Amino acid sequence: MGILPFMQKIEILFGNAVRKRRQEMGLSQEDFADKAGIHRTYVSSIELGKVQVSIRIAAQLADALEVPLSVLWRDIEQGQSGNRKG
C-alpha cells in the first residue's frame, strides 16, 4: 500500500504522540500550551488530529515536551507499525 495510508492519518498519529508525552509529564493542556507558546484550544486540535502543524510548531511542541523532534517522529513511526494489520 505504500505510504498513503500513513499520510492520511499523520495528524492523528502526531496528536497521539504529543498527548502521550504531555500526559507522561503530568501537564494539563493549558500548562502545556503556555510552555509551548500556543493557545490551549490549538493544543486540543493538535491532539485530536484536526490540524496540520508546521515544522516550526512541531519543534515548539517537542521543545515544550523536552524531547528532540526526532523522538516524536519515532513515536509516530512506532505507532504506525503497531497499527498495521496483515
HTML snippet that shows the backbone in 3Dmol.js (N, CA, C, O; Angstrom):
<script src="https://3Dmol.org/build/3Dmol-min.js"></script>
<div id="view" style="width:600px;height:400px;position:relative"></div>
<script>
const pdb = `
ATOM      1  N   MET A   1       0.804  -1.204   0.000  1.00  0.00           N
ATOM      2  CA  MET A   1       0.000   0.000   0.000  1.00  0.00           C
ATOM      3  C   MET A   1       0.845   1.266   0.000  1.00  0.00           C
ATOM      4  O   MET A   1       0.322   2.348  -0.267  1.00  0.00           O
ATOM      5  N   GLY A   2       2.102   1.161   0.284  1.00  0.00           N
ATOM      6  CA  GLY A   2       2.946   2.339   0.267  1.00  0.00           C
ATOM      7  C   GLY A   2       2.711   3.251   1.455  1.00  0.00           C
ATOM      8  O   GLY A   2       2.280   2.804   2.518  1.00  0.00           O
ATOM      9  N   ILE A   3       2.992   4.512   1.274  1.00  0.00           N
ATOM     10  CA  ILE A   3       2.949   5.478   2.368  1.00  0.00           C
ATOM     11  C   ILE A   3       1.596   6.175   2.491  1.00  0.00           C
ATOM     12  O   ILE A   3       1.350   6.831   3.504  1.00  0.00           O
ATOM     13  N   LEU A   4       0.726   6.061   1.518  1.00  0.00           N
ATOM     14  CA  LEU A   4      -0.533   6.806   1.515  1.00  0.00           C
ATOM     15  C   LEU A   4      -1.381   6.601   2.774  1.00  0.00           C
ATOM     16  O   LEU A   4      -1.822   7.597   3.347  1.00  0.00           O
ATOM     17  N   PRO A   5      -1.634   5.388   3.237  1.00  0.00           N
ATOM     18  CA  PRO A   5      -2.441   5.251   4.458  1.00  0.00           C
ATOM     19  C   PRO A   5      -1.801   5.967   5.646  1.00  0.00           C
ATOM     20  O   PRO A   5      -2.502   6.547   6.475  1.00  0.00           O
ATOM     21  N   PHE A   6      -0.477   5.928   5.727  1.00  0.00           N
ATOM     22  CA  PHE A   6       0.229   6.624   6.801  1.00  0.00           C
ATOM     23  C   PHE A   6      -0.007   8.124   6.705  1.00  0.00           C
ATOM     24  O   PHE A   6      -0.267   8.774   7.718  1.00  0.00           O
ATOM     25  N   MET A   7       0.079   8.679   5.509  1.00  0.00           N
ATOM     26  CA  MET A   7      -0.082  10.115   5.331  1.00  0.00           C
ATOM     27  C   MET A   7      -1.511  10.563   5.629  1.00  0.00           C
ATOM     28  O   MET A   7      -1.723  11.692   6.071  1.00  0.00           O
ATOM     29  N   GLN A   8      -2.490   9.691   5.393  1.00  0.00           N
ATOM     30  CA  GLN A   8      -3.871  10.069   5.638  1.00  0.00           C
ATOM     31  C   GLN A   8      -4.160  10.264   7.117  1.00  0.00           C
ATOM     32  O   GLN A   8      -5.103  10.971   7.472  1.00  0.00           O
ATOM     33  N   LYS A   9      -3.372   9.654   7.979  1.00  0.00           N
ATOM     34  CA  LYS A   9      -3.653   9.796   9.402  1.00  0.00           C
ATOM     35  C   LYS A   9      -2.466  10.330  10.197  1.00  0.00           C
ATOM     36  O   LYS A   9      -2.408  10.161  11.415  1.00  0.00           O
ATOM     37  N   ILE A  10      -1.529  10.968   9.520  1.00  0.00           N
ATOM     38  CA  ILE A  10      -0.357  11.512  10.189  1.00  0.00           C
ATOM     39  C   ILE A  10      -0.742  12.509  11.283  1.00  0.00           C
ATOM     40  O   ILE A  10      -0.102  12.555  12.334  1.00  0.00           O
ATOM     41  N   GLU A  11      -1.782  13.303  11.042  1.00  0.00           N
ATOM     42  CA  GLU A  11      -2.208  14.282  12.040  1.00  0.00           C
ATOM     43  C   GLU A  11      -2.664  13.579  13.326  1.00  0.00           C
ATOM     44  O   GLU A  11      -2.367  14.040  14.428  1.00  0.00           O
ATOM     45  N   ILE A  12      -3.377  12.476  13.180  1.00  0.00           N
ATOM     46  CA  ILE A  12      -3.846  11.730  14.344  1.00  0.00           C
ATOM     47  C   ILE A  12      -2.669  11.103  15.083  1.00  0.00           C
ATOM     48  O   ILE A  12      -2.601  11.162  16.310  1.00  0.00           O
ATOM     49  N   LEU A  13      -1.746  10.506  14.341  1.00  0.00           N
ATOM     50  CA  LEU A  13      -0.576   9.895  14.962  1.00  0.00           C
ATOM     51  C   LEU A  13       0.282  10.929  15.684  1.00  0.00           C
ATOM     52  O   LEU A  13       0.771  10.681  16.786  1.00  0.00           O
ATOM     53  N   PHE A  14       0.459  12.083  15.057  1.00  0.00           N
ATOM     54  CA  PHE A  14       1.233  13.151  15.692  1.00  0.00           C
ATOM     55  C   PHE A  14       0.536  13.620  16.965  1.00  0.00           C
ATOM     56  O   PHE A  14       1.172  13.782  18.007  1.00  0.00           O
ATOM     57  N   GLY A  15      -0.768  13.837  16.876  1.00  0.00           N
ATOM     58  CA  GLY A  15      -1.529  14.267  18.051  1.00  0.00           C
ATOM     59  C   GLY A  15      -1.456  13.264  19.187  1.00  0.00           C
ATOM     60  O   GLY A  15      -1.333  13.647  20.351  1.00  0.00           O
ATOM     61  N   ASN A  16      -1.530  11.990  18.858  1.00  0.00           N
ATOM     62  CA  ASN A  16      -1.423  10.945  19.883  1.00  0.00           C
ATOM     63  C   ASN A  16      -0.059  10.965  20.555  1.00  0.00           C
ATOM     64  O   ASN A  16       0.041  10.805  21.772  1.00  0.00           O
ATOM     65  N   ALA A  17       0.991  11.161  19.764  1.00  0.00           N
ATOM     66  CA  ALA A  17       2.347  11.203  20.311  1.00  0.00           C
ATOM     67  C   ALA A  17       2.515  12.395  21.248  1.00  0.00           C
ATOM     68  O   ALA A  17       3.117  12.274  22.314  1.00  0.00           O
ATOM     69  N   VAL A  18       1.984  13.536  20.847  1.00  0.00           N
ATOM     70  CA  VAL A  18       2.072  14.736  21.689  1.00  0.00           C
ATOM     71  C   VAL A  18       1.285  14.524  22.986  1.00  0.00           C
ATOM     72  O   VAL A  18       1.789  14.806  24.073  1.00  0.00           O
ATOM     73  N   ARG A  19       0.058  14.031  22.868  1.00  0.00           N
ATOM     74  CA  ARG A  19      -0.788  13.823  24.050  1.00  0.00           C
ATOM     75  C   ARG A  19      -0.125  12.857  25.037  1.00  0.00           C
ATOM     76  O   ARG A  19      -0.081  13.115  26.240  1.00  0.00           O
ATOM     77  N   LYS A  20       0.384  11.753  24.516  1.00  0.00           N
ATOM     78  CA  LYS A  20       1.010  10.747  25.375  1.00  0.00           C
ATOM     79  C   LYS A  20       2.166  11.344  26.164  1.00  0.00           C
ATOM     80  O   LYS A  20       2.263  11.147  27.375  1.00  0.00           O
ATOM     81  N   ARG A  21       3.025  12.059  25.493  1.00  0.00           N
ATOM     82  CA  ARG A  21       4.183  12.656  26.181  1.00  0.00           C
ATOM     83  C   ARG A  21       3.754  13.760  27.144  1.00  0.00           C
ATOM     84  O   ARG A  21       4.323  13.892  28.227  1.00  0.00           O
ATOM     85  N   ARG A  22       2.758  14.551  26.759  1.00  0.00           N
ATOM     86  CA  ARG A  22       2.267  15.608  27.653  1.00  0.00           C
ATOM     87  C   ARG A  22       1.723  14.992  28.935  1.00  0.00           C
ATOM     88  O   ARG A  22       2.021  15.463  30.032  1.00  0.00           O
ATOM     89  N   GLN A  23       0.928  13.944  28.794  1.00  0.00           N
ATOM     90  CA  GLN A  23       0.344  13.288  29.963  1.00  0.00           C
ATOM     91  C   GLN A  23       1.417  12.639  30.831  1.00  0.00           C
ATOM     92  O   GLN A  23       1.326  12.657  32.059  1.00  0.00           O
ATOM     93  N   GLU A  24       2.430  12.068  30.189  1.00  0.00           N
ATOM     94  CA  GLU A  24       3.538  11.478  30.950  1.00  0.00           C
ATOM     95  C   GLU A  24       4.257  12.534  31.786  1.00  0.00           C
ATOM     96  O   GLU A  24       4.782  12.233  32.858  1.00  0.00           O
ATOM     97  N   MET A  25       4.277  13.768  31.295  1.00  0.00           N
ATOM     98  CA  MET A  25       4.903  14.865  32.039  1.00  0.00           C
ATOM     99  C   MET A  25       3.981  15.408  33.126  1.00  0.00           C
ATOM    100  O   MET A  25       4.406  16.214  33.953  1.00  0.00           O
ATOM    101  N   GLY A  26       2.727  14.972  33.131  1.00  0.00           N
ATOM    102  CA  GLY A  26       1.770  15.445  34.126  1.00  0.00           C
ATOM    103  C   GLY A  26       1.289  16.863  33.876  1.00  0.00           C
ATOM    104  O   GLY A  26       0.898  17.562  34.811  1.00  0.00           O
ATOM    105  N   LEU A  27       1.314  17.292  32.617  1.00  0.00           N
ATOM    106  CA  LEU A  27       0.896  18.647  32.280  1.00  0.00           C
ATOM    107  C   LEU A  27      -0.538  18.662  31.769  1.00  0.00           C
ATOM    108  O   LEU A  27      -0.944  17.795  30.996  1.00  0.00           O
ATOM    109  N   SER A  28      -1.293  19.652  32.207  1.00  0.00           N
ATOM    110  CA  SER A  28      -2.612  19.884  31.620  1.00  0.00           C
ATOM    111  C   SER A  28      -2.406  20.479  30.228  1.00  0.00           C
ATOM    112  O   SER A  28      -1.312  20.940  29.903  1.00  0.00           O
ATOM    113  N   GLN A  29      -3.455  20.468  29.409  1.00  0.00           N
ATOM    114  CA  GLN A  29      -3.344  21.109  28.098  1.00  0.00           C
ATOM    115  C   GLN A  29      -2.999  22.587  28.261  1.00  0.00           C
ATOM    116  O   GLN A  29      -2.204  23.134  27.496  1.00  0.00           O
ATOM    117  N   GLU A  30      -3.591  23.219  29.246  1.00  0.00           N
ATOM    118  CA  GLU A  30      -3.345  24.652  29.442  1.00  0.00           C
ATOM    119  C   GLU A  30      -1.895  24.924  29.822  1.00  0.00           C
ATOM    120  O   GLU A  30      -1.264  25.824  29.268  1.00  0.00           O
ATOM    121  N   ASP A  31      -1.365  24.147  30.769  1.00  0.00           N
ATOM    122  CA  ASP A  31       0.032  24.332  31.170  1.00  0.00           C
ATOM    123  C   ASP A  31       0.976  24.032  30.009  1.00  0.00           C
ATOM    124  O   ASP A  31       1.966  24.735  29.804  1.00  0.00           O
ATOM    125  N   PHE A  32       0.660  22.988  29.258  1.00  0.00           N
ATOM    126  CA  PHE A  32       1.489  22.631  28.111  1.00  0.00           C
ATOM    127  C   PHE A  32       1.440  23.726  27.047  1.00  0.00           C
ATOM    128  O   PHE A  32       2.467  24.093  26.475  1.00  0.00           O
ATOM    129  N   ALA A  33       0.246  24.241  26.788  1.00  0.00           N
ATOM    130  CA  ALA A  33       0.095  25.316  25.804  1.00  0.00           C
ATOM    131  C   ALA A  33       0.933  26.530  26.198  1.00  0.00           C
ATOM    132  O   ALA A  33       1.612  27.122  25.359  1.00  0.00           O
ATOM    133  N   ASP A  34       0.880  26.896  27.476  1.00  0.00           N
ATOM    134  CA  ASP A  34       1.687  28.020  27.952  1.00  0.00           C
ATOM    135  C   ASP A  34       3.175  27.755  27.721  1.00  0.00           C
ATOM    136  O   ASP A  34       3.907  28.629  27.256  1.00  0.00           O
ATOM    137  N   LYS A  35       3.605  26.554  28.047  1.00  0.00           N
ATOM    138  CA  LYS A  35       5.012  26.179  27.893  1.00  0.00           C
ATOM    139  C   LYS A  35       5.432  26.197  26.424  1.00  0.00           C
ATOM    140  O   LYS A  35       6.560  26.572  26.101  1.00  0.00           O
ATOM    141  N   ALA A  36       4.521  25.790  25.534  1.00  0.00           N
ATOM    142  CA  ALA A  36       4.820  25.736  24.098  1.00  0.00           C
ATOM    143  C   ALA A  36       4.612  27.084  23.403  1.00  0.00           C
ATOM    144  O   ALA A  36       5.045  27.267  22.266  1.00  0.00           O
ATOM    145  N   GLY A  37       3.955  28.020  24.076  1.00  0.00           N
ATOM    146  CA  GLY A  37       3.711  29.327  23.477  1.00  0.00           C
ATOM    147  C   GLY A  37       2.598  29.337  22.450  1.00  0.00           C
ATOM    148  O   GLY A  37       2.627  30.118  21.498  1.00  0.00           O
ATOM    149  N   ILE A  38       1.596  28.451  22.646  1.00  0.00           N
ATOM    150  CA  ILE A  38       0.448  28.409  21.745  1.00  0.00           C
ATOM    151  C   ILE A  38      -0.830  28.386  22.581  1.00  0.00           C
ATOM    152  O   ILE A  38      -0.775  28.232  23.801  1.00  0.00           O
ATOM    153  N   HIS A  39      -1.961  28.537  21.933  1.00  0.00           N
ATOM    154  CA  HIS A  39      -3.244  28.580  22.634  1.00  0.00           C
ATOM    155  C   HIS A  39      -3.707  27.172  23.008  1.00  0.00           C
ATOM    156  O   HIS A  39      -3.440  26.214  22.283  1.00  0.00           O
ATOM    157  N   ARG A  40      -4.396  27.050  24.135  1.00  0.00           N
ATOM    158  CA  ARG A  40      -4.858  25.752  24.604  1.00  0.00           C
ATOM    159  C   ARG A  40      -5.784  25.067  23.609  1.00  0.00           C
ATOM    160  O   ARG A  40      -5.714  23.850  23.440  1.00  0.00           O
ATOM    161  N   THR A  41      -6.645  25.824  22.954  1.00  0.00           N
ATOM    162  CA  THR A  41      -7.558  25.187  22.002  1.00  0.00           C
ATOM    163  C   THR A  41      -6.795  24.632  20.794  1.00  0.00           C
ATOM    164  O   THR A  41      -7.230  23.664  20.171  1.00  0.00           O
ATOM    165  N   TYR A  42      -5.652  25.254  20.468  1.00  0.00           N
ATOM    166  CA  TYR A  42      -4.816  24.741  19.383  1.00  0.00           C
ATOM    167  C   TYR A  42      -4.185  23.408  19.806  1.00  0.00           C
ATOM    168  O   TYR A  42      -4.093  22.480  19.002  1.00  0.00           O
ATOM    169  N   VAL A  43      -3.752  23.317  21.071  1.00  0.00           N
ATOM    170  CA  VAL A  43      -3.220  22.049  21.585  1.00  0.00           C
ATOM    171  C   VAL A  43      -4.285  20.968  21.474  1.00  0.00           C
ATOM    172  O   VAL A  43      -3.995  19.848  21.052  1.00  0.00           O
ATOM    173  N   SER A  44      -5.501  21.294  21.848  1.00  0.00           N
ATOM    174  CA  SER A  44      -6.594  20.323  21.752  1.00  0.00           C
ATOM    175  C   SER A  44      -6.783  19.859  20.313  1.00  0.00           C
ATOM    176  O   SER A  44      -6.915  18.661  20.060  1.00  0.00           O
ATOM    177  N   SER A  45      -6.797  20.786  19.381  1.00  0.00           N
ATOM    178  CA  SER A  45      -6.960  20.442  17.968  1.00  0.00           C
ATOM    179  C   SER A  45      -5.811  19.578  17.464  1.00  0.00           C
ATOM    180  O   SER A  45      -6.024  18.660  16.671  1.00  0.00           O
ATOM    181  N   ILE A  46      -4.602  19.867  17.918  1.00  0.00           N
ATOM    182  CA  ILE A  46      -3.434  19.065  17.530  1.00  0.00           C
ATOM    183  C   ILE A  46      -3.589  17.648  18.067  1.00  0.00           C
ATOM    184  O   ILE A  46      -3.419  16.675  17.332  1.00  0.00           O
ATOM    185  N   GLU A  47      -3.911  17.539  19.343  1.00  0.00           N
ATOM    186  CA  GLU A  47      -4.016  16.222  19.967  1.00  0.00           C
ATOM    187  C   GLU A  47      -5.145  15.390  19.371  1.00  0.00           C
ATOM    188  O   GLU A  47      -5.076  14.160  19.376  1.00  0.00           O
ATOM    189  N   LEU A  48      -6.166  16.034  18.866  1.00  0.00           N
ATOM    190  CA  LEU A  48      -7.274  15.324  18.228  1.00  0.00           C
ATOM    191  C   LEU A  48      -7.016  15.028  16.748  1.00  0.00           C
ATOM    192  O   LEU A  48      -7.824  14.371  16.092  1.00  0.00           O
ATOM    193  N   GLY A  49      -5.893  15.514  16.230  1.00  0.00           N
ATOM    194  CA  GLY A  49      -5.551  15.269  14.830  1.00  0.00           C
ATOM    195  C   GLY A  49      -6.375  16.076  13.862  1.00  0.00           C
ATOM    196  O   GLY A  49      -6.549  15.676  12.711  1.00  0.00           O
ATOM    197  N   LYS A  50      -6.889  17.217  14.310  1.00  0.00           N
ATOM    198  CA  LYS A  50      -7.763  18.038  13.470  1.00  0.00           C
ATOM    199  C   LYS A  50      -7.017  19.072  12.636  1.00  0.00           C
ATOM    200  O   LYS A  50      -7.603  19.688  11.745  1.00  0.00           O
ATOM    201  N   VAL A  51      -5.741  19.268  12.914  1.00  0.00           N
ATOM    202  CA  VAL A  51      -4.974  20.296  12.203  1.00  0.00           C
ATOM    203  C   VAL A  51      -3.633  19.742  11.746  1.00  0.00           C
ATOM    204  O   VAL A  51      -3.103  18.791  12.321  1.00  0.00           O
ATOM    205  N   GLN A  52      -3.100  20.357  10.703  1.00  0.00           N
ATOM    206  CA  GLN A  52      -1.736  20.070  10.260  1.00  0.00           C
ATOM    207  C   GLN A  52      -0.857  21.147  10.865  1.00  0.00           C
ATOM    208  O   GLN A  52      -1.110  22.338  10.682  1.00  0.00           O
ATOM    209  N   VAL A  53       0.166  20.738  11.579  1.00  0.00           N
ATOM    210  CA  VAL A  53       1.052  21.720  12.191  1.00  0.00           C
ATOM    211  C   VAL A  53       2.267  21.962  11.307  1.00  0.00           C
ATOM    212  O   VAL A  53       2.715  21.077  10.578  1.00  0.00           O
ATOM    213  N   SER A  54       2.781  23.166  11.387  1.00  0.00           N
ATOM    214  CA  SER A  54       4.002  23.495  10.655  1.00  0.00           C
ATOM    215  C   SER A  54       5.193  22.854  11.370  1.00  0.00           C
ATOM    216  O   SER A  54       5.087  22.425  12.520  1.00  0.00           O
ATOM    217  N   ILE A  55       6.297  22.799  10.685  1.00  0.00           N
ATOM    218  CA  ILE A  55       7.521  22.275  11.292  1.00  0.00           C
ATOM    219  C   ILE A  55       7.916  23.146  12.485  1.00  0.00           C
ATOM    220  O   ILE A  55       8.402  22.635  13.494  1.00  0.00           O
ATOM    221  N   ARG A  56       7.711  24.442  12.372  1.00  0.00           N
ATOM    222  CA  ARG A  56       8.049  25.354  13.472  1.00  0.00           C
ATOM    223  C   ARG A  56       7.241  25.013  14.714  1.00  0.00           C
ATOM    224  O   ARG A  56       7.794  24.941  15.811  1.00  0.00           O
ATOM    225  N   ILE A  57       5.930  24.802  14.553  1.00  0.00           N
ATOM    226  CA  ILE A  57       5.075  24.462  15.696  1.00  0.00           C
ATOM    227  C   ILE A  57       5.453  23.087  16.237  1.00  0.00           C
ATOM    228  O   ILE A  57       5.486  22.891  17.451  1.00  0.00           O
ATOM    229  N   ALA A  58       5.736  22.140  15.355  1.00  0.00           N
ATOM    230  CA  ALA A  58       6.156  20.805  15.802  1.00  0.00           C
ATOM    231  C   ALA A  58       7.414  20.907  16.659  1.00  0.00           C
ATOM    232  O   ALA A  58       7.538  20.220  17.673  1.00  0.00           O
ATOM    233  N   ALA A  59       8.340  21.761  16.251  1.00  0.00           N
ATOM    234  CA  ALA A  59       9.569  21.955  17.024  1.00  0.00           C
ATOM    235  C   ALA A  59       9.268  22.607  18.370  1.00  0.00           C
ATOM    236  O   ALA A  59       9.867  22.236  19.380  1.00  0.00           O
ATOM    237  N   GLN A  60       8.349  23.574  18.400  1.00  0.00           N
ATOM    238  CA  GLN A  60       7.956  24.205  19.665  1.00  0.00           C
ATOM    239  C   GLN A  60       7.345  23.168  20.605  1.00  0.00           C
ATOM    240  O   GLN A  60       7.636  23.163  21.801  1.00  0.00           O
ATOM    241  N   LEU A  61       6.502  22.294  20.064  1.00  0.00           N
ATOM    242  CA  LEU A  61       5.872  21.264  20.872  1.00  0.00           C
ATOM    243  C   LEU A  61       6.923  20.313  21.441  1.00  0.00           C
ATOM    244  O   LEU A  61       6.889  19.979  22.626  1.00  0.00           O
ATOM    245  N   ALA A  62       7.851  19.881  20.598  1.00  0.00           N
ATOM    246  CA  ALA A  62       8.913  18.983  21.056  1.00  0.00           C
ATOM    247  C   ALA A  62       9.744  19.651  22.150  1.00  0.00           C
ATOM    248  O   ALA A  62      10.094  19.018  23.146  1.00  0.00           O
ATOM    249  N   ASP A  63      10.055  20.929  21.960  1.00  0.00           N
ATOM    250  CA  ASP A  63      10.824  21.663  22.966  1.00  0.00           C
ATOM    251  C   ASP A  63      10.064  21.714  24.292  1.00  0.00           C
ATOM    252  O   ASP A  63      10.653  21.512  25.354  1.00  0.00           O
ATOM    253  N   ALA A  64       8.771  21.980  24.231  1.00  0.00           N
ATOM    254  CA  ALA A  64       7.955  22.029  25.445  1.00  0.00           C
ATOM    255  C   ALA A  64       7.852  20.649  26.101  1.00  0.00           C
ATOM    256  O   ALA A  64       7.690  20.542  27.316  1.00  0.00           O
ATOM    257  N   LEU A  65       7.947  19.604  25.289  1.00  0.00           N
ATOM    258  CA  LEU A  65       7.916  18.230  25.811  1.00  0.00           C
ATOM    259  C   LEU A  65       9.301  17.763  26.261  1.00  0.00           C
ATOM    260  O   LEU A  65       9.466  16.666  26.795  1.00  0.00           O
ATOM    261  N   GLU A  66      10.292  18.630  26.029  1.00  0.00           N
ATOM    262  CA  GLU A  66      11.670  18.371  26.447  1.00  0.00           C
ATOM    263  C   GLU A  66      12.260  17.133  25.777  1.00  0.00           C
ATOM    264  O   GLU A  66      12.983  16.352  26.396  1.00  0.00           O
ATOM    265  N   VAL A  67      11.930  16.975  24.486  1.00  0.00           N
ATOM    266  CA  VAL A  67      12.496  15.893  23.678  1.00  0.00           C
ATOM    267  C   VAL A  67      12.866  16.462  22.311  1.00  0.00           C
ATOM    268  O   VAL A  67      12.284  17.454  21.873  1.00  0.00           O
ATOM    269  N   PRO A  68      13.825  15.841  21.640  1.00  0.00           N
ATOM    270  CA  PRO A  68      14.096  16.253  20.262  1.00  0.00           C
ATOM    271  C   PRO A  68      12.889  15.927  19.380  1.00  0.00           C
ATOM    272  O   PRO A  68      12.145  14.988  19.666  1.00  0.00           O
ATOM    273  N   LEU A  69      12.702  16.679  18.340  1.00  0.00           N
ATOM    274  CA  LEU A  69      11.608  16.429  17.402  1.00  0.00           C
ATOM    275  C   LEU A  69      11.693  15.010  16.839  1.00  0.00           C
ATOM    276  O   LEU A  69      10.668  14.392  16.552  1.00  0.00           O
ATOM    277  N   SER A  70      12.897  14.502  16.684  1.00  0.00           N
ATOM    278  CA  SER A  70      13.081  13.142  16.160  1.00  0.00           C
ATOM    279  C   SER A  70      12.433  12.092  17.065  1.00  0.00           C
ATOM    280  O   SER A  70      12.019  11.038  16.583  1.00  0.00           O
ATOM    281  N   VAL A  71      12.341  12.360  18.343  1.00  0.00           N
ATOM    282  CA  VAL A  71      11.694  11.414  19.265  1.00  0.00           C
ATOM    283  C   VAL A  71      10.194  11.344  18.985  1.00  0.00           C
ATOM    284  O   VAL A  71       9.606  10.263  19.020  1.00  0.00           O
ATOM    285  N   LEU A  72       9.577  12.481  18.709  1.00  0.00           N
ATOM    286  CA  LEU A  72       8.157  12.463  18.357  1.00  0.00           C
ATOM    287  C   LEU A  72       7.935  11.684  17.066  1.00  0.00           C
ATOM    288  O   LEU A  72       6.977  10.918  16.963  1.00  0.00           O
ATOM    289  N   TRP A  73       8.816  11.873  16.075  1.00  0.00           N
ATOM    290  CA  TRP A  73       8.678  11.129  14.818  1.00  0.00           C
ATOM    291  C   TRP A  73       8.860   9.637  15.054  1.00  0.00           C
ATOM    292  O   TRP A  73       8.173   8.818  14.443  1.00  0.00           O
ATOM    293  N   ARG A  74       9.785   9.283  15.942  1.00  0.00           N
ATOM    294  CA  ARG A  74       9.965   7.863  16.266  1.00  0.00           C
ATOM    295  C   ARG A  74       8.697   7.298  16.894  1.00  0.00           C
ATOM    296  O   ARG A  74       8.274   6.190  16.563  1.00  0.00           O
ATOM    297  N   ASP A  75       8.095   8.057  17.797  1.00  0.00           N
ATOM    298  CA  ASP A  75       6.839   7.632  18.414  1.00  0.00           C
ATOM    299  C   ASP A  75       5.756   7.419  17.358  1.00  0.00           C
ATOM    300  O   ASP A  75       4.992   6.457  17.425  1.00  0.00           O
ATOM    301  N   ILE A  76       5.701   8.318  16.392  1.00  0.00           N
ATOM    302  CA  ILE A  76       4.719   8.211  15.309  1.00  0.00           C
ATOM    303  C   ILE A  76       4.978   6.941  14.495  1.00  0.00           C
ATOM    304  O   ILE A  76       4.053   6.182  14.204  1.00  0.00           O
ATOM    305  N   GLU A  77       6.230   6.720  14.135  1.00  0.00           N
ATOM    306  CA  GLU A  77       6.567   5.535  13.347  1.00  0.00           C
ATOM    307  C   GLU A  77       6.258   4.256  14.105  1.00  0.00           C
ATOM    308  O   GLU A  77       5.775   3.288  13.516  1.00  0.00           O
ATOM    309  N   GLN A  78       6.529   4.240  15.393  1.00  0.00           N
ATOM    310  CA  GLN A  78       6.212   3.056  16.197  1.00  0.00           C
ATOM    311  C   GLN A  78       4.710   2.857  16.314  1.00  0.00           C
ATOM    312  O   GLN A  78       4.229   1.723  16.308  1.00  0.00           O
ATOM    313  N   GLY A  79       3.982   3.929  16.418  1.00  0.00           N
ATOM    314  CA  GLY A  79       2.521   3.847  16.457  1.00  0.00           C
ATOM    315  C   GLY A  79       1.959   3.313  15.164  1.00  0.00           C
ATOM    316  O   GLY A  79       1.013   2.525  15.166  1.00  0.00           O
ATOM    317  N   GLN A  80       2.552   3.747  14.037  1.00  0.00           N
ATOM    318  CA  GLN A  80       2.104   3.283  12.732  1.00  0.00           C
ATOM    319  C   GLN A  80       2.400   1.797  12.577  1.00  0.00           C
ATOM    320  O   GLN A  80       1.540   1.041  12.126  1.00  0.00           O
ATOM    321  N   SER A  81       3.599   1.371  12.944  1.00  0.00           N
ATOM    322  CA  SER A  81       3.928  -0.041  12.775  1.00  0.00           C
ATOM    323  C   SER A  81       3.106  -0.906  13.718  1.00  0.00           C
ATOM    324  O   SER A  81       2.813  -2.061  13.412  1.00  0.00           O
ATOM    325  N   GLY A  82       2.737  -0.348  14.863  1.00  0.00           N
ATOM    326  CA  GLY A  82       1.921  -1.092  15.803  1.00  0.00           C
ATOM    327  C   GLY A  82       0.473  -1.222  15.368  1.00  0.00           C
ATOM    328  O   GLY A  82      -0.258  -2.073  15.875  1.00  0.00           O
ATOM    329  N   ASN A  83       0.056  -0.377  14.426  1.00  0.00           N
ATOM    330  CA  ASN A  83      -1.341  -0.404  13.958  1.00  0.00           C
ATOM    331  C   ASN A  83      -1.520  -1.146  12.647  1.00  0.00           C
ATOM    332  O   ASN A  83      -2.639  -1.252  12.144  1.00  0.00           O
ATOM    333  N   ARG A  84      -0.439  -1.659  12.087  1.00  0.00           N
ATOM    334  CA  ARG A  84      -0.540  -2.357  10.795  1.00  0.00           C
ATOM    335  C   ARG A  84      -1.255  -3.692  10.976  1.00  0.00           C
ATOM    336  O   ARG A  84      -1.041  -4.413  11.951  1.00  0.00           O
ATOM    337  N   LYS A  85      -2.085  -3.983  10.030  1.00  0.00           N
ATOM    338  CA  LYS A  85      -2.807  -5.245  10.020  1.00  0.00           C
ATOM    339  C   LYS A  85      -2.301  -6.066   8.839  1.00  0.00           C
ATOM    340  O   LYS A  85      -1.973  -5.535   7.777  1.00  0.00           O
ATOM    341  N   GLY A  86      -2.249  -7.387   9.061  1.00  0.00           N
ATOM    342  CA  GLY A  86      -1.901  -8.268   7.951  1.00  0.00           C
ATOM    343  C   GLY A  86      -0.456  -8.397   7.857  1.00  0.00           C
ATOM    344  O   GLY A  86       0.045  -9.102   6.981  1.00  0.00           O
TER     345      GLY A  86
END
`;
const viewer = $3Dmol.createViewer("view");
viewer.addModel(pdb, "pdb");
viewer.setStyle({}, {cartoon: {color: "spectrum"}});
viewer.zoomTo();
viewer.render();
</script>
